[in-house]
Amino acid sequence: MNISLTWKSRKTADKDENANPALTSDLTRHKHVMTLDYMSSKERQSRNTEQSKKIPKSDTTSPRQYKPGMAGHVNVLFCCDDDSDDLPTLRVECGRQIGGRGSGQGQLQDATDLKFARDGSLFVTDLVNSRVQKFDENGDVVSVFQSEDILEPWASAVTPDGHVAITSRKNSKVIVLDIEGNVTGSFGENHLSCPSGIAVTGEGNFIVTDFQTSKVFVFSADGSYVRQMIVSAGSTFNQPRYVTVSPHGDVIVSDSGNHRLVVFDKNFNFVRAIGSFGKRDGFFKFPHATCTDDLGNILVCDRYNDRVSAFTRKGEFVRHLVTSVHKLHHPQGLALSPNTALYVSHGGLKAHTVTVVKLNVSVSE
């Protein structure tokens, strides 16, 4: 018998004193539960067969096949409805660790970013060691990308053709490598000053944040400049550090200096801002990396609140998933694995360890 996990939520009409007006217009409280859906193998096979009929042929080769540009967004953590009254007990298991402070192979000095490749391997960007290391599923190093072209790398993104694009802060540009680590091109030299976050859309366009100029740029698949992304009237970015593209095409910018997330649609139109400065639920202190699941739910490293928090696609606060109680300290990079384990880089002012976090639910009778 197989078990699938589903998050559910219940709205209560009373107002929450901790509610953030930027998160929801009606200031309602959302309580979220996780339920277990028991299915026989035969039932699951029947359901999957029906679902596969609705998927384009190019997507049916594997239930975990990555869509172009969507490496890392591979599963569902929670969905919402309004028919449950039970609250869950979430058990967090911080398992094995990758890295450890140092400059030797497999060690880390400043793990700024984490990204999963389509084969399930993990790219870890290390700004201080000026390299990107690729780890296999066992946490062993399988390759290291390091050269004069990759100086002070901040983040990486996997392109639809399997190449790796890396922001080089010191070189003020984006470097593109093939899977063997050979440089195949670069772009952004005339626009970028201190590139940090990078993501790739389903169409192959690059989105790059610039920490120094407080701008967010869009480049085409061949690296040509397309446009800047603009927040709503009267608002600007302040030290944007990271960016993520969800399977729905939502663009989520970690507007760190403004202590918020800024969400755009797939056409780069402003949709909403999530959060503001503070430590209450739904608030941030310098949000860093984000990732999403297949439904577009948002997970975010709330760096100086020492926690990883979950929000719905619409920006409603769900709960804190990992906190300082679990020995999390200044989380920075974040990625969701094919089996829905969270990989978080943390450890201090400079992240030197990647911790694998498994989320389990306890069900009471």
C-alpha positions in Angstrom: 0.0 0.0 0.0 1.3 3.5 -0.9 0.8 6.7 1.0 0.6 10.2 -0.4 0.8 13.4 1.6 -1.5 16.3 1.2 -1.7 19.6 3.0 -5.1 21.1 3.7 -6.2 24.3 5.3 -9.2 25.8 7.2 -10.0 29.5 7.4 -11.3 31.0 10.6 -13.2 34.3 10.4 -11.5 35.8 13.5 -8.7 38.2 12.7 -5.1 37.3 13.5 -3.1 39.9 15.4 0.0 38.7 13.6 -1.6 38.8 10.1 0.3 40.8 7.5 -1.9 42.9 5.3 0.5 42.3 2.4 -0.2 38.6 2.6 -4.0 38.5 2.4 -6.6 41.1 1.9 -9.2 39.8 4.3 -6.7 39.2 7.2 -8.1 35.8 7.9 -6.1 33.1 9.7 -5.2 29.9 7.8 -4.6 26.7 9.7 -3.0 24.0 7.6 -3.0 20.3 8.1 -1.4 17.3 6.4 -3.5 14.2 5.8 -2.6 10.8 4.6 -4.3 9.4 1.5 -4.2 5.6 1.6 -4.2 3.9 -1.8 -3.7 0.4 -3.0 -1.1 0.0 -5.8 -3.9 -0.9 -8.2 -5.9 2.3 -7.3 -2.8 4.4 -7.7 -1.9 2.9 -11.0 -5.4 3.5 -12.3 -5.3 7.2 -11.1 -1.9 7.7 -12.7 -3.1 6.3 -15.9 -6.0 8.7 -16.0 -3.8 11.6 -15.1 -1.2 10.7 -17.8 -3.9 11.0 -20.5 -4.1 14.7 -19.6 -0.3 15.3 -19.9 1.3 16.2 -23.2 3.1 13.3 -24.8 6.5 15.0 -24.2 5.8 14.9 -20.4 4.8 11.2 -20.1 8.2 9.5 -20.2 8.6 9.7 -16.5 6.4 10.8 -13.6 9.3 13.0 -12.4 10.4 14.3 -15.8 11.6 17.9 -15.5 10.1 20.5 -17.8 12.6 22.8 -19.6 14.1 25.3 -17.1 12.2 23.8 -14.2 15.0 21.6 -12.7 14.3 21.3 -9.0 10.6 21.8 -9.1 9.6 18.1 -9.0 6.9 17.4 -6.4 4.0 18.7 -4.3 4.3 19.6 -0.7 0.8 20.9 0.1 -2.5 22.0 -1.4 -5.3 23.8 0.2 -9.0 23.4 0.8 -11.5 24.5 3.5 -13.0 21.2 4.8 -10.6 20.0 7.6 -10.7 20.9 11.3 -7.7 18.8 12.4 -4.2 20.1 12.9 -1.1 17.9 12.3 2.0 17.3 14.1 4.9 18.0 11.8 8.1 16.0 12.5 11.2 17.4 11.1 14.2 15.1 10.6 17.5 16.8 9.9 19.4 14.0 8.3 22.8 13.8 6.7 24.9 16.8 6.0 27.0 17.8 3.0 30.1 20.0 3.2 31.7 21.4 6.3 33.9 24.4 6.5 37.0 24.3 4.4 38.5 24.5 0.9 39.1 20.9 0.2 37.0 18.8 -2.2 33.5 18.5 -0.8 34.0 21.3 1.7 32.3 24.7 1.6 33.1 28.2 2.7 30.0 30.1 1.5 27.3 28.0 0.0 25.2 30.7 -1.5 23.0 28.6 -3.8 21.7 25.1 -4.4 20.1 23.7 -7.6 19.1 20.3 -8.6 20.0 19.1 -12.1 17.7 17.0 -14.2 19.6 13.8 -13.3 19.0 14.4 -9.5 22.5 15.7 -8.8 23.0 18.8 -6.8 24.9 21.9 -7.8 26.3 23.9 -4.8 27.6 27.3 -5.5 30.5 28.4 -3.2 31.2 32.2 -3.4 34.3 32.2 -1.2 35.9 29.1 -2.8 35.0 30.5 -6.2 33.6 27.2 -7.5 30.5 25.2 -8.1 30.6 21.6 -6.9 28.3 18.9 -8.2 27.2 16.3 -5.7 25.5 13.0 -6.4 22.6 11.5 -4.4 24.9 10.1 -1.8 26.5 13.5 -1.2 29.8 12.7 -3.0 31.5 15.2 -5.3 31.3 14.1 -8.9 32.7 17.2 -10.6 34.0 20.7 -9.7 33.6 23.8 -11.9 36.4 26.2 -11.1 38.3 28.7 -13.4 39.2 32.3 -13.9 35.9 32.7 -15.6 34.0 31.7 -12.5 35.1 34.2 -9.8 32.9 34.7 -6.8 29.9 32.7 -8.2 26.7 33.4 -6.4 24.0 31.2 -8.0 23.4 28.8 -10.9 20.6 27.7 -13.1 20.1 24.7 -15.4 19.1 25.6 -19.0 16.6 23.6 -21.1 19.5 22.1 -23.1 21.3 21.0 -19.9 23.9 23.7 -19.7 24.7 25.5 -16.4 24.5 29.3 -16.2 26.4 30.8 -13.3 26.5 34.4 -12.0 30.0 35.6 -11.5 29.9 38.5 -9.1 33.6 39.6 -9.6 33.4 39.3 -13.4 30.0 41.1 -13.5 28.5 38.7 -16.0 26.8 35.3 -16.4 29.0 32.4 -17.5 27.4 29.4 -19.4 29.1 26.0 -19.1 28.3 22.7 -20.7 27.8 19.6 -18.6 31.6 18.9 -18.6 32.3 22.4 -17.2 33.6 23.9 -20.5 32.7 27.6 -21.0 30.4 28.0 -24.0 29.5 31.7 -23.6 28.8 34.6 -21.4 26.4 37.6 -21.3 25.3 40.6 -19.3 28.7 42.4 -19.3 27.1 45.7 -20.3 24.2 45.6 -17.8 25.4 43.7 -14.7 27.5 45.1 -11.8 27.1 42.5 -9.1 24.9 39.7 -10.4 23.5 37.4 -7.7 20.4 35.2 -8.3 19.6 33.6 -11.6 16.7 31.5 -12.9 15.5 30.2 -16.3 11.9 30.4 -17.6 10.2 27.6 -19.4 11.0 29.5 -22.7 14.7 29.6 -21.9 14.9 33.2 -20.9 17.2 34.2 -18.1 16.2 36.3 -15.1 19.2 37.8 -13.2 19.1 39.9 -10.0 21.8 42.5 -9.4 22.6 43.1 -5.7 24.6 46.3 -6.3 22.3 48.2 -8.6 19.1 46.8 -7.1 17.8 45.8 -10.5 16.3 42.6 -12.0 17.0 41.9 -15.7 15.6 39.6 -18.3 17.8 38.2 -21.0 16.9 36.0 -23.9 18.0 32.4 -24.3 21.0 33.6 -26.4 22.0 36.2 -23.7 20.6 39.3 -25.4 19.1 42.0 -23.1 15.3 42.0 -23.1 14.1 44.3 -20.3 14.2 45.2 -16.6 11.5 44.0 -14.3 9.5 46.8 -12.6 7.7 46.6 -9.3 4.4 48.4 -8.8 4.3 52.2 -9.1 6.1 54.0 -6.3 8.1 50.9 -5.3 11.6 49.7 -6.2 13.8 46.7 -5.5 16.4 47.0 -2.7 19.3 44.6 -2.9 17.5 41.7 -4.6 19.5 38.5 -4.0 17.6 35.5 -5.4 15.0 34.6 -8.0 13.0 31.5 -8.7 10.6 30.5 -11.5 7.8 28.2 -10.6 6.3 25.5 -12.9 3.4 27.9 -13.5 5.8 30.6 -14.7 5.6 32.7 -11.6 8.7 34.7 -11.0 9.6 35.1 -7.3 12.2 37.7 -6.4 13.8 37.8 -3.0 13.8 41.6 -2.5 16.0 41.2 0.5 16.7 44.8 1.4 12.9 45.4 1.5 12.4 42.2 3.6 9.8 40.8 1.2 9.2 38.6 -1.8 8.0 40.1 -5.0 5.9 37.9 -7.4 5.5 38.5 -11.1 3.5 36.5 -13.7 5.0 34.7 -16.6 4.8 37.9 -18.7 6.8 39.7 -16.0 3.9 41.7 -14.8 3.8 42.6 -11.1 1.3 40.4 -9.1 2.0 40.9 -5.4 4.4 41.5 -2.6 4.7 39.1 0.3 5.9 40.0 3.7 7.7 42.9 5.4 10.2 43.4 8.1 9.6 41.5 11.4 9.8 38.1 13.1 6.1 37.3 13.4 4.5 34.7 11.1 4.6 35.9 7.5 7.3 38.5 8.1 11.0 38.4 7.1 14.5 39.6 8.0 16.4 39.5 4.7 14.8 36.7 2.8 17.2 34.7 0.7 16.7 31.7 -1.5 13.3 30.4 -2.5 12.0 27.3 -4.2 8.6 26.0 -5.1 6.8 22.7 -5.5 4.7 21.7 -8.6 1.6 23.6 -7.4 3.6 26.8 -7.0 3.7 26.9 -3.2 6.7 28.9 -2.0 9.4 27.9 0.4 11.8 30.7 1.6 14.9 31.0 3.6 14.2 33.7 6.2 17.9 34.3 6.9 18.1 36.4 10.1 15.0 34.8 11.6 16.8 31.5 11.3 13.9 29.6 9.6 12.5 28.2 6.4 8.8 29.2 5.9 6.1 28.0 3.6 3.5 30.1 1.8 0.8 29.2 -0.7 1.1 30.4 -4.3 -1.2 33.3 -3.4 1.2 34.4 -0.7 -0.7 33.1 2.4 1.5 32.1 5.2 1.3 28.3 6.0 3.8 27.6 8.7 7.5 27.5 9.5 9.1 24.2 8.4 12.6 24.4 9.9 13.7 26.8 12.6 16.6 27.4 15.0 15.0 24.7 17.2 16.4 22.3 14.5 19.8 24.0 14.8 19.2 26.1 11.6 21.4 29.2 11.6 21.2 31.9 8.9 19.8 29.7 6.1 20.9 30.9 2.6 20.5 28.4 -0.2 17.4 26.2 -0.7 16.3 23.4 -3.0 13.6 20.8 -3.1 14.8 17.3 -4.2 12.8 14.8 -6.4 11.7 13.0 -3.2 10.6 16.3 -1.6 13.5 16.5 0.9 14.6 20.0 1.6 18.3 20.9 1.1 19.3 24.0 3.1 22.7 25.7 3.2 23.4 27.4 6.5 25.8 27.6 9.4 26.5 31.2 10.2 27.3 34.5 8.4 28.7 32.3 5.6 26.9 29.0 5.0 29.3 26.1 5.2 27.0 23.1 5.5 24.1 21.7 3.5 21.5 19.9 5.7 19.0 17.4 4.2 15.6 17.9 5.9 12.8 15.4 5.7 9.3 16.5 6.7 7.0 13.8 8.1 3.5 14.0 9.7 2.3 12.3 12.8 -1.3 11.1 12.5 -3.3 10.7 15.7 -6.3 8.5 16.0 
